[in-house]
Amino acid sequence: MSNVPRKHHFIPKFFLSNFTDDGTENGMIHVFDLERKKYRTGKPANIALEKDFYKIDVPSIKDPMIVEKTLAEMEGTWSTIIKGIILNEQMPEDEWMDDLIFFVAVLLTRTDCFKSHISTFITDIDLQHQSKIDKKNDSLFFVQQIFLQAIRILPILSRRNWSLSVCKDVSQCLVCSNYPISLIPTVPHSINSPPGLASEKTLVTLPISKKMLLLGSFDQPVVNRSINHNEIAEFNTETISNADLIFSSNREFLHFDESRKITTEFAFPKV
């Protein structure tokens, strides 16, 4: 059997369980693998986790599992907060809100997409300085960058007004992906100047369950509201726009097809 690590999806098991058919870790979830153009079902434990992914192989660090243990503690707090939001259908307050925003920041910076940027950064260093980063320290380097970048973007995310949007239609669902956070412009932007996290007239969206979505805006009031079919399709389309993997509680889900028509049947993009 090969010792090459499996690709890590960077989505905590507790979080992915919110998108199963029954909303639990033992529930089943539908997975669309866009890279391999395959569909399957499974449980969060078999989809979202990579054993010892953050194990640090550095002699000066006595406990190589320190990052795994720290993340487990943090994810316990985040799980409690998100379960509270889902149960009460309202946003948390005070330090709980701060922890939630930090979760959004970390989720953003620990995605596959972010890791590819860091890998490019490592390559640039190699080319410019004719030096090689010790491969044994790569895990430590990536972990440091995850939290460093999360802390850097935290003030920007904290300035946004955060609210909750709820899908009330029992027959429909919101989907998740391995890149679940979307940045949606509310006004046209230049192709040469795409919007960033600090850009005005943009929405940051994150589905936290099959029925609820976080929305962060600079200019919209904090009002929790129900979302209609067109909005569900729009949010789902944005969630899957950068995805390699799509996670859904239903085999069929609302989204826009390539011709911008609402459909519930997902078709793998043609090459």
Salt bridges, closest charged atoms under 4 A:
GLU25 OE1 - LYS13 NZ 3.72
ASP33 OD2 - ARG36 NH1 3.06
GLU35 OE1 - LYS7 NZ 3.50
GLU50 OE1 - ARG6 NH2 3.73
ASP63 OD2 - LYS69 NZ 2.93
GLU75 OE2 - ARG110 NH1 3.17
GLU89 OE1 - LYS168 NZ 3.09
ASP112 OD2 - LYS7 NZ 3.94
ASP126 OD2 - LYS132 NZ 3.82
ASP169 OD2 - HIS229 NE2 2.63
ASP219 OD2 - LYS201 NZ 3.06
GLU231 OE2 - ARG225 NH1 2.86
GLU234 OE1 - ARG260 NH2 2.99
ASP244 OD2 - LYS7 NZ 3.60
